[in-house]
Amino acid sequence: MSLSEAKNESSSGEQTKLSPDQKAAHDLLTELRTRISTQKLPYQYGVEARALESLWEIFGLARKAIKDNPGCREFAQIATSMLNVVLRPVTAKWHRAKEAGLLDSRDGANDLRADLADVREKLVAFAEQLQMLAYGKVIPDKQGPEVLSPSQLQAAFLPLKFGLDEGIALPDGRRSLDVSINADEATEVSIRREFAQLTPDRLDAIGLALSGGGIRSATFCLGVVQVLAERGLMKHFDYLSTVSGGGYTGSFISSVIGSGGSFEELAKPYGPDTDAVRHVRQNAKFLSAVDLKRRWIMITGTLSGMIMNWIAPLCLLSFVAWLCTYLGPAMPPEIWSKAAIGFSVATLVAIYISGFSLRAGTNARSGAIVVAMSAAAALAFALVAAIEWGLLKFDALLNSRISGGVALSGTNGIKFAGS
């Protein structure tokens, strides 16, 4: 007998000596200790629904281990207890939530992660029970690395220096911005902090951003600002950034504080409203006028804007008509249409050349400029040709009316004389 055959016979003999409990524990442990159920699921990593499915699959794996190893009494006892006491409450709770789509929301997904973290500790303890049952000793499994190392976490909480980065390379080759910009900004921030009785030389700069969304955003942002003011946090903001509906609330904040008011005038989120908040609520009609004077101003402003928009194309048409009046008699009428056709063909050729240059990986900026200029020339000549054609038709119609009027008057005169 060879050495390899002796080893195989020895290993097969040892395999047959394993009890049903040991075999079942080994089979389930192989699946359990390599699943996310016994490892941490970092925030915003993985898919919550798949982690839940991984828990469901443990039920089938445990049943299979029990069926494949008859007589595994001890394993069946601890496995059944784990399934019914630890896993089933979690899977039953989140099965309906998953079908209802709650895992698609951030709040629902976060709640599931909290339950997964709790059940993970119990499954790790269960895995150690299986190790003891299968191998007679426990060797704790190593946990996967954290998303952020301790040094990275510590760096995330270090003070940040506000201002523009002076080390960014600029297009003209310079390596830094004008340092006076950051110096002036730091001075303004320090003055504001001294006025708010805060530490003026702190590095961190905090900003409040109010997002857009019309009157709904303005209302929501006002509620947030009231809560922040009620808790005394508004004075800590160095910057205020707004857009659209958030700008309405931001303008209200700037109006109150800029006129010498205090942040207490923005507070009282649970009522009663302060005088400033009551005023902005009762007069928040920024899309509708409140009296005849403002309505008339809105009407005249709208009309003036429309007239200004109409004047621009009318001025262009008038210029082209004036140009045709002076150039038309000196040049054949068909030259404009021929020029428009010629530049249209040139535009198509330029488009093809620009497309091939793009596919070749060359800089297509010059090709795009040629296409734009050719198309502009084609449109300009086509417009001149259309105006010239219209002038000729109008002139012919006018001459025919004048000739017809003279002939008609002459005929009437002869008829009158003969009578």
ZANUTOR-327132 format. One record per residue (C-alpha): residue number from 1; x, y, z. Coordinates in steps of 0.1 Angstrom, whole numbers. Example, Ala and Ser with C-alpha at 12.3 -4.5 7.8 and 13.67 -1.06 7.14 Angstrom:
<site num="1" X="123" Y="-45" Z="78"/>
<site num="2" X="137" Y="-11" Z="71"/>
***
This chain:
<site num="1" X="0" Y="0" Z="0"/>
<site num="2" X="14" Y="34" Z="-9"/>
<site num="3" X="17" Y="63" Z="15"/>
<site num="4" X="-10" Y="83" Z="-2"/>
<site num="5" X="-35" Y="54" Z="-1"/>
<site num="6" X="-27" Y="50" Z="36"/>
<site num="7" X="-34" Y="86" Z="42"/>
<site num="8" X="-67" Y="84" Z="23"/>
<site num="9" X="-77" Y="53" Z="43"/>
<site num="10" X="-67" Y="70" Z="75"/>
<site num="11" X="-86" Y="102" Z="67"/>
<site num="12" X="-117" Y="83" Z="56"/>
<site num="13" X="-116" Y="63" Z="88"/>
<site num="14" X="-114" Y="94" Z="108"/>
<site num="15" X="-144" Y="108" Z="88"/>
<site num="16" X="-165" Y="78" Z="96"/>
<site num="17" X="-158" Y="83" Z="133"/>
<site num="18" X="-176" Y="118" Z="133"/>
<site num="19" X="-209" Y="117" Z="151"/>
<site num="20" X="-241" Y="130" Z="134"/>
<site num="21" X="-240" Y="161" Z="157"/>
<site num="22" X="-204" Y="168" Z="145"/>
<site num="23" X="-212" Y="164" Z="108"/>
<site num="24" X="-243" Y="186" Z="110"/>
<site num="25" X="-225" Y="212" Z="130"/>
<site num="26" X="-196" Y="212" Z="105"/>
<site num="27" X="-220" Y="215" Z="75"/>
<site num="28" X="-240" Y="245" Z="89"/>
<site num="29" X="-209" Y="261" Z="103"/>
<site num="30" X="-193" Y="261" Z="69"/>
<site num="31" X="-222" Y="282" Z="55"/>
<site num="32" X="-228" Y="303" Z="86"/>
<site num="33" X="-193" Y="317" Z="93"/>
<site num="34" X="-188" Y="329" Z="57"/>
<site num="35" X="-220" Y="349" Z="55"/>
<site num="36" X="-227" Y="386" Z="62"/>
<site num="37" X="-248" Y="375" Z="91"/>
<site num="38" X="-217" Y="369" Z="112"/>
<site num="39" X="-198" Y="400" Z="98"/>
<site num="40" X="-205" Y="437" Z="102"/>
<site num="41" X="-224" Y="454" Z="74"/>
<site num="42" X="-208" Y="489" Z="72"/>
<site num="43" X="-232" Y="518" Z="67"/>
<site num="44" X="-241" Y="524" Z="30"/>
<site num="45" X="-223" Y="492" Z="20"/>
<site num="46" X="-241" Y="461" Z="7"/>
<site num="47" X="-277" Y="457" Z="-1"/>
<site num="48" X="-301" Y="454" Z="28"/>
<site num="49" X="-326" Y="432" Z="10"/>
<site num="50" X="-298" Y="407" Z="1"/>
<site num="51" X="-286" Y="406" Z="37"/>
<site num="52" X="-322" Y="398" Z="48"/>
<site num="53" X="-323" Y="370" Z="22"/>
<site num="54" X="-290" Y="356" Z="36"/>
<site num="55" X="-308" Y="352" Z="70"/>
<site num="56" X="-337" Y="334" Z="53"/>
<site num="57" X="-313" Y="310" Z="37"/>
<site num="58" X="-300" Y="298" Z="71"/>
<site num="59" X="-334" Y="282" Z="77"/>
<site num="60" X="-330" Y="259" Z="47"/>
<site num="61" X="-294" Y="252" Z="54"/>
<site num="62" X="-302" Y="242" Z="90"/>
<site num="63" X="-330" Y="219" Z="79"/>
<site num="64" X="-308" Y="202" Z="53"/>
<site num="65" X="-281" Y="196" Z="79"/>
<site num="66" X="-306" Y="180" Z="102"/>
<site num="67" X="-321" Y="158" Z="74"/>
<site num="68" X="-287" Y="147" Z="61"/>
<site num="69" X="-275" Y="137" Z="95"/>
<site num="70" X="-301" Y="116" Z="113"/>
<site num="71" X="-295" Y="113" Z="151"/>
<site num="72" X="-280" Y="148" Z="155"/>
<site num="73" X="-300" Y="154" Z="186"/>
<site num="74" X="-279" Y="181" Z="202"/>
<site num="75" X="-273" Y="200" Z="170"/>
<site num="76" X="-310" Y="199" Z="162"/>
<site num="77" X="-318" Y="213" Z="196"/>
<site num="78" X="-295" Y="243" Z="195"/>
<site num="79" X="-302" Y="249" Z="158"/>
<site num="80" X="-339" Y="249" Z="162"/>
<site num="81" X="-337" Y="272" Z="192"/>
<site num="82" X="-316" Y="296" Z="173"/>
<site num="83" X="-339" Y="296" Z="143"/>
<site num="84" X="-372" Y="301" Z="163"/>
<site num="85" X="-359" Y="324" Z="190"/>
<site num="86" X="-332" Y="345" Z="173"/>
<site num="87" X="-338" Y="345" Z="135"/>
<site num="88" X="-376" Y="341" Z="130"/>
<site num="89" X="-386" Y="373" Z="149"/>
<site num="90" X="-363" Y="393" Z="127"/>
<site num="91" X="-372" Y="377" Z="93"/>
<site num="92" X="-409" Y="377" Z="101"/>
<site num="93" X="-408" Y="414" Z="110"/>
<site num="94" X="-388" Y="424" Z="79"/>
<site num="95" X="-405" Y="401" Z="53"/>
<site num="96" X="-437" Y="422" Z="53"/>
<site num="97" X="-416" Y="454" Z="54"/>
<site num="98" X="-396" Y="443" Z="24"/>
<site num="99" X="-428" Y="434" Z="4"/>
<site num="100" X="-442" Y="469" Z="13"/>
<site num="101" X="-410" Y="486" Z="-1"/>
<site num="102" X="-398" Y="499" Z="32"/>
<site num="103" X="-362" Y="487" Z="25"/>
<site num="104" X="-362" Y="511" Z="-5"/>
<site num="105" X="-362" Y="541" Z="19"/>
<site num="106" X="-332" Y="552" Z="39"/>
<site num="107" X="-351" Y="551" Z="72"/>
<site num="108" X="-363" Y="515" Z="67"/>
<site num="109" X="-329" Y="503" Z="56"/>
<site num="110" X="-312" Y="519" Z="86"/>
<site num="111" X="-337" Y="502" Z="110"/>
<site num="112" X="-329" Y="468" Z="94"/>
<site num="113" X="-292" Y="474" Z="98"/>
<site num="114" X="-298" Y="480" Z="135"/>
<site num="115" X="-316" Y="447" Z="138"/>
<site num="116" X="-289" Y="430" Z="118"/>
<site num="117" X="-262" Y="443" Z="141"/>
<site num="118" X="-281" Y="430" Z="171"/>
<site num="119" X="-287" Y="395" Z="157"/>
<site num="120" X="-251" Y="393" Z="144"/>
<site num="121" X="-238" Y="391" Z="179"/>
<site num="122" X="-262" Y="362" Z="187"/>
<site num="123" X="-252" Y="344" Z="155"/>
<site num="124" X="-215" Y="347" Z="163"/>
<site num="125" X="-222" Y="331" Z="197"/>
<site num="126" X="-241" Y="304" Z="179"/>
<site num="127" X="-212" Y="298" Z="155"/>
<site num="128" X="-189" Y="293" Z="184"/>
<site num="129" X="-213" Y="267" Z="198"/>
<site num="130" X="-211" Y="249" Z="165"/>
<site num="131" X="-173" Y="250" Z="166"/>
<site num="132" X="-173" Y="234" Z="200"/>
<site num="133" X="-198" Y="208" Z="189"/>
<site num="134" X="-179" Y="200" Z="157"/>
<site num="135" X="-142" Y="204" Z="166"/>
<site num="136" X="-142" Y="204" Z="204"/>
<site num="137" X="-127" Y="239" Z="206"/>
<site num="138" X="-135" Y="275" Z="197"/>
<site num="139" X="-113" Y="297" Z="175"/>
<site num="140" X="-130" Y="331" Z="170"/>
<site num="141" X="-133" Y="342" Z="134"/>
<site num="142" X="-116" Y="374" Z="125"/>
<site num="143" X="-139" Y="403" Z="116"/>
<site num="144" X="-136" Y="421" Z="83"/>
<site num="145" X="-118" Y="454" Z="82"/>
<site num="146" X="-137" Y="486" Z="90"/>
<site num="147" X="-146" Y="509" Z="61"/>
<site num="148" X="-125" Y="537" Z="77"/>
<site num="149" X="-94" Y="530" Z="97"/>
<site num="150" X="-90" Y="546" Z="131"/>
<site num="151" X="-65" Y="571" Z="117"/>
<site num="152" X="-90" Y="581" Z="90"/>
<site num="153" X="-118" Y="585" Z="115"/>
<site num="154" X="-96" Y="607" Z="137"/>
<site num="155" X="-86" Y="628" Z="107"/>
<site num="156" X="-123" Y="633" Z="98"/>
<site num="157" X="-128" Y="651" Z="132"/>
<site num="158" X="-98" Y="674" Z="129"/>
<site num="159" X="-105" Y="711" Z="125"/>
<site num="160" X="-109" Y="722" Z="89"/>
<site num="161" X="-93" Y="753" Z="75"/>
<site num="162" X="-118" Y="774" Z="57"/>
<site num="163" X="-111" Y="795" Z="26"/>
<site num="164" X="-100" Y="787" Z="-9"/>
<site num="165" X="-73" Y="761" Z="-15"/>
<site num="166" X="-42" Y="781" Z="-23"/>
<site num="167" X="-24" Y="751" Z="-38"/>
<site num="168" X="-47" Y="745" Z="-67"/>
<site num="169" X="-31" Y="748" Z="-101"/>
<site num="170" X="-48" Y="775" Z="-122"/>
<site num="171" X="-53" Y="773" Z="-160"/>
<site num="172" X="-27" Y="801" Z="-166"/>
<site num="173" X="0" Y="781" Z="-147"/>
<site num="174" X="-1" Y="799" Z="-114"/>
<site num="175" X="-1" Y="777" Z="-83"/>
<site num="176" X="-21" Y="797" Z="-58"/>
<site num="177" X="-49" Y="822" Z="-55"/>
<site num="178" X="-46" Y="857" Z="-41"/>
<site num="179" X="-40" Y="851" Z="-4"/>
<site num="180" X="-58" Y="884" Z="4"/>
<site num="181" X="-91" Y="867" Z="-4"/>
<site num="182" X="-86" Y="842" Z="24"/>
<site num="183" X="-73" Y="868" Z="47"/>
<site num="184" X="-103" Y="891" Z="42"/>
<site num="185" X="-127" Y="862" Z="46"/>
<site num="186" X="-110" Y="852" Z="79"/>
<site num="187" X="-113" Y="888" Z="91"/>
<site num="188" X="-150" Y="889" Z="84"/>
<site num="189" X="-156" Y="855" Z="101"/>
<site num="190" X="-136" Y="866" Z="132"/>
<site num="191" X="-156" Y="899" Z="134"/>
<site num="192" X="-189" Y="880" Z="132"/>
<site num="193" X="-178" Y="855" Z="158"/>
<site num="194" X="-167" Y="882" Z="182"/>
<site num="195" X="-201" Y="899" Z="178"/>
<site num="196" X="-217" Y="865" Z="186"/>
<site num="197" X="-194" Y="860" Z="216"/>
<site num="198" X="-177" Y="830" Z="200"/>
<site num="199" X="-141" Y="820" Z="197"/>
<site num="200" X="-129" Y="842" Z="168"/>
<site num="201" X="-97" Y="822" Z="159"/>
<site num="202" X="-113" Y="788" Z="155"/>
<site num="203" X="-105" Y="771" Z="122"/>
<site num="204" X="-138" Y="753" Z="115"/>
<site num="205" X="-163" Y="773" Z="95"/>
<site num="206" X="-199" Y="761" Z="96"/>
<site num="207" X="-225" Y="769" Z="69"/>
<site num="208" X="-262" Y="765" Z="67"/>
<site num="209" X="-276" Y="756" Z="32"/>
<site num="210" X="-313" Y="761" Z="25"/>
<site num="211" X="-324" Y="741" Z="-6"/>
<site num="212" X="-349" Y="750" Z="-32"/>
<site num="213" X="-385" Y="738" Z="-39"/>
<site num="214" X="-408" Y="768" Z="-40"/>
<site num="215" X="-431" Y="777" Z="-11"/>
<site num="216" X="-429" Y="742" Z="3"/>
<site num="217" X="-391" Y="745" Z="7"/>
<site num="218" X="-395" Y="780" Z="21"/>
<site num="219" X="-419" Y="767" Z="47"/>
<site num="220" X="-398" Y="737" Z="56"/>
<site num="221" X="-366" Y="758" Z="59"/>
<site num="222" X="-384" Y="783" Z="81"/>
<site num="223" X="-394" Y="754" Z="105"/>
<site num="224" X="-358" Y="741" Z="106"/>
<site num="225" X="-344" Y="776" Z="113"/>
<site num="226" X="-369" Y="781" Z="141"/>
<site num="227" X="-358" Y="749" Z="158"/>
<site num="228" X="-321" Y="758" Z="154"/>
<site num="229" X="-328" Y="793" Z="168"/>
<site num="230" X="-348" Y="778" Z="197"/>
<site num="231" X="-318" Y="757" Z="206"/>
<site num="232" X="-293" Y="786" Z="203"/>
<site num="233" X="-275" Y="771" Z="173"/>
<site num="234" X="-280" Y="798" Z="147"/>
<site num="235" X="-252" Y="819" Z="160"/>
<site num="236" X="-227" Y="792" Z="152"/>
<site num="237" X="-232" Y="794" Z="114"/>
<site num="238" X="-206" Y="815" Z="96"/>
<site num="239" X="-221" Y="811" Z="61"/>
<site num="240" X="-256" Y="810" Z="46"/>
<site num="241" X="-262" Y="795" Z="12"/>
<site num="242" X="-297" Y="795" Z="-4"/>
<site num="243" X="-314" Y="787" Z="-37"/>
<site num="244" X="-350" Y="792" Z="-49"/>
<site num="245" X="-375" Y="787" Z="-22"/>
<site num="246" X="-348" Y="785" Z="4"/>
<site num="247" X="-337" Y="819" Z="-7"/>
<site num="248" X="-370" Y="833" Z="5"/>
<site num="249" X="-363" Y="821" Z="40"/>
<site num="250" X="-327" Y="831" Z="37"/>
<site num="251" X="-337" Y="866" Z="28"/>
<site num="252" X="-360" Y="867" Z="58"/>
<site num="253" X="-331" Y="857" Z="81"/>
<site num="254" X="-308" Y="883" Z="65"/>
<site num="255" X="-335" Y="910" Z="69"/>
<site num="256" X="-340" Y="903" Z="106"/>
<site num="257" X="-304" Y="899" Z="116"/>
<site num="258" X="-291" Y="927" Z="92"/>
<site num="259" X="-315" Y="952" Z="107"/>
<site num="260" X="-302" Y="946" Z="142"/>
<site num="261" X="-325" Y="918" Z="153"/>
<site num="262" X="-316" Y="888" Z="173"/>
<site num="263" X="-319" Y="851" Z="166"/>
<site num="264" X="-345" Y="849" Z="193"/>
<site num="265" X="-369" Y="866" Z="168"/>
<site num="266" X="-366" Y="835" Z="146"/>
<site num="267" X="-374" Y="810" Z="173"/>
<site num="268" X="-407" Y="797" Z="189"/>
<site num="269" X="-412" Y="767" Z="166"/>
<site num="270" X="-441" Y="755" Z="187"/>
<site num="271" X="-457" Y="789" Z="189"/>
<site num="272" X="-468" Y="815" Z="194"/>
<site num="273" X="-450" Y="830" Z="165"/>
<site num="274" X="-427" Y="860" Z="171"/>
<site num="275" X="-436" Y="893" Z="154"/>
<site num="276" X="-411" Y="887" Z="126"/>
<site num="277" X="-422" Y="852" Z="118"/>
<site num="278" X="-459" Y="862" Z="120"/>
<site num="279" X="-452" Y="890" Z="95"/>
<site num="280" X="-435" Y="867" Z="70"/>
<site num="281" X="-463" Y="842" Z="73"/>
<site num="282" X="-490" Y="867" Z="67"/>
<site num="283" X="-473" Y="885" Z="39"/>
<site num="284" X="-457" Y="855" Z="21"/>
<site num="285" X="-474" Y="864" Z="-12"/>
<site num="286" X="-444" Y="868" Z="-34"/>
<site num="287" X="-462" Y="854" Z="-65"/>
<site num="288" X="-493" Y="876" Z="-62"/>
<site num="289" X="-499" Y="913" Z="-58"/>
<site num="290" X="-517" Y="926" Z="-27"/>
<site num="291" X="-530" Y="959" Z="-40"/>
<site num="292" X="-538" Y="978" Z="-73"/>
<site num="293" X="-505" Y="996" Z="-73"/>
<site num="294" X="-484" Y="964" Z="-72"/>
<site num="295" X="-507" Y="947" Z="-98"/>
<site num="296" X="-502" Y="976" Z="-122"/>
<site num="297" X="-464" Y="975" Z="-116"/>
<site num="298" X="-465" Y="937" Z="-124"/>
<site num="299" X="-485" Y="943" Z="-156"/>
<site num="300" X="-463" Y="971" Z="-169"/>
<site num="301" X="-432" Y="952" Z="-160"/>
<site num="302" X="-444" Y="921" Z="-178"/>
<site num="303" X="-453" Y="941" Z="-209"/>
<site num="304" X="-420" Y="960" Z="-209"/>
<site num="305" X="-401" Y="926" Z="-207"/>
<site num="306" X="-422" Y="912" Z="-236"/>
<site num="307" X="-415" Y="943" Z="-257"/>
<site num="308" X="-378" Y="941" Z="-251"/>
<site num="309" X="-379" Y="905" Z="-261"/>
<site num="310" X="-397" Y="914" Z="-294"/>
<site num="311" X="-375" Y="943" Z="-302"/>
<site num="312" X="-343" Y="922" Z="-306"/>
<site num="313" X="-355" Y="900" Z="-335"/>
<site num="314" X="-373" Y="930" Z="-351"/>
<site num="315" X="-341" Y="950" Z="-350"/>
<site num="316" X="-323" Y="921" Z="-368"/>
<site num="317" X="-349" Y="918" Z="-394"/>
<site num="318" X="-349" Y="956" Z="-400"/>
<site num="319" X="-312" Y="956" Z="-404"/>
<site num="320" X="-313" Y="928" Z="-429"/>
<site num="321" X="-341" Y="945" Z="-448"/>
<site num="322" X="-321" Y="977" Z="-449"/>
<site num="323" X="-291" Y="958" Z="-462"/>
<site num="324" X="-312" Y="942" Z="-489"/>
<site num="325" X="-325" Y="976" Z="-500"/>
<site num="326" X="-291" Y="990" Z="-506"/>
<site num="327" X="-274" Y="958" Z="-519"/>
<site num="328" X="-303" Y="944" Z="-538"/>
<site num="329" X="-303" Y="966" Z="-569"/>
<site num="330" X="-265" Y="961" Z="-573"/>
<site num="331" X="-265" Y="923" Z="-572"/>
<site num="332" X="-286" Y="896" Z="-589"/>
<site num="333" X="-315" Y="884" Z="-567"/>
<site num="334" X="-305" Y="847" Z="-572"/>
<site num="335" X="-271" Y="852" Z="-557"/>
<site num="336" X="-284" Y="851" Z="-522"/>
<site num="337" X="-302" Y="818" Z="-526"/>
<site num="338" X="-271" Y="803" Z="-543"/>
<site num="339" X="-250" Y="815" Z="-514"/>
<site num="340" X="-274" Y="800" Z="-489"/>
<site num="341" X="-272" Y="766" Z="-507"/>
<site num="342" X="-234" Y="768" Z="-510"/>
<site num="343" X="-230" Y="774" Z="-473"/>
<site num="344" X="-255" Y="747" Z="-464"/>
<site num="345" X="-234" Y="722" Z="-484"/>
<site num="346" X="-203" Y="736" Z="-467"/>
<site num="347" X="-220" Y="730" Z="-433"/>
<site num="348" X="-227" Y="694" Z="-441"/>
<site num="349" X="-191" Y="688" Z="-452"/>
<site num="350" X="-179" Y="705" Z="-420"/>
<site num="351" X="-201" Y="683" Z="-399"/>
<site num="352" X="-187" Y="651" Z="-415"/>
<site num="353" X="-151" Y="663" Z="-411"/>
<site num="354" X="-158" Y="673" Z="-375"/>
<site num="355" X="-173" Y="639" Z="-368"/>
<site num="356" X="-143" Y="620" Z="-382"/>
<site num="357" X="-119" Y="642" Z="-362"/>
<site num="358" X="-139" Y="633" Z="-331"/>
<site num="359" X="-136" Y="596" Z="-338"/>
<site num="360" X="-99" Y="601" Z="-344"/>
<site num="361" X="-95" Y="616" Z="-310"/>
<site num="362" X="-83" Y="650" Z="-321"/>
<site num="363" X="-94" Y="683" Z="-307"/>
<site num="364" X="-128" Y="690" Z="-322"/>
<site num="365" X="-131" Y="726" Z="-310"/>
<site num="366" X="-119" Y="741" Z="-343"/>
<site num="367" X="-142" Y="718" Z="-363"/>
<site num="368" X="-172" Y="729" Z="-341"/>
<site num="369" X="-163" Y="765" Z="-348"/>
<site num="370" X="-162" Y="759" Z="-386"/>
<site num="371" X="-196" Y="742" Z="-384"/>
<site num="372" X="-211" Y="770" Z="-364"/>
<site num="373" X="-198" Y="797" Z="-387"/>
<site num="374" X="-209" Y="779" Z="-419"/>
<site num="375" X="-244" Y="773" Z="-404"/>
<site num="376" X="-247" Y="809" Z="-393"/>
<site num="377" X="-237" Y="821" Z="-428"/>
<site num="378" X="-262" Y="797" Z="-445"/>
<site num="379" X="-290" Y="810" Z="-423"/>
<site num="380" X="-280" Y="846" Z="-429"/>
<site num="381" X="-280" Y="842" Z="-467"/>
<site num="382" X="-312" Y="823" Z="-466"/>
<site num="383" X="-328" Y="851" Z="-446"/>
<site num="384" X="-316" Y="877" Z="-470"/>
<site num="385" X="-328" Y="856" Z="-500"/>
<site num="386" X="-363" Y="853" Z="-484"/>
<site num="387" X="-364" Y="891" Z="-477"/>
<site num="388" X="-352" Y="899" Z="-512"/>
<site num="389" X="-378" Y="875" Z="-527"/>
<site num="390" X="-405" Y="892" Z="-506"/>
<site num="391" X="-394" Y="927" Z="-516"/>
<site num="392" X="-395" Y="917" Z="-553"/>
<site num="393" X="-430" Y="902" Z="-549"/>
<site num="394" X="-442" Y="932" Z="-530"/>
<site num="395" X="-428" Y="955" Z="-557"/>
<site num="396" X="-443" Y="936" Z="-585"/>
<site num="397" X="-477" Y="936" Z="-567"/>
<site num="398" X="-475" Y="973" Z="-561"/>
<site num="399" X="-466" Y="981" Z="-597"/>
<site num="400" X="-495" Y="959" Z="-610"/>
<site num="401" X="-519" Y="978" Z="-587"/>
<site num="402" X="-506" Y="1012" Z="-598"/>
<site num="403" X="-507" Y="1002" Z="-636"/>
<site num="404" X="-542" Y="988" Z="-632"/>
<site num="405" X="-554" Y="1020" Z="-614"/>
<site num="406" X="-540" Y="1042" Z="-642"/>
<site num="407" X="-556" Y="1020" Z="-669"/>
<site num="408" X="-589" Y="1020" Z="-651"/>
<site num="409" X="-589" Y="1058" Z="-647"/>
<site num="410" X="-580" Y="1063" Z="-684"/>
<site num="411" X="-608" Y="1040" Z="-696"/>
<site num="412" X="-633" Y="1058" Z="-675"/>
<site num="413" X="-620" Y="1092" Z="-689"/>
<site num="414" X="-625" Y="1080" Z="-725"/>
<site num="415" X="-659" Y="1066" Z="-717"/>
<site num="416" X="-669" Y="1099" Z="-701"/>
<site num="417" X="-656" Y="1119" Z="-731"/>
<site num="418" X="-675" Y="1098" Z="-756"/>
<site num="419" X="-707" Y="1101" Z="-737"/>
***
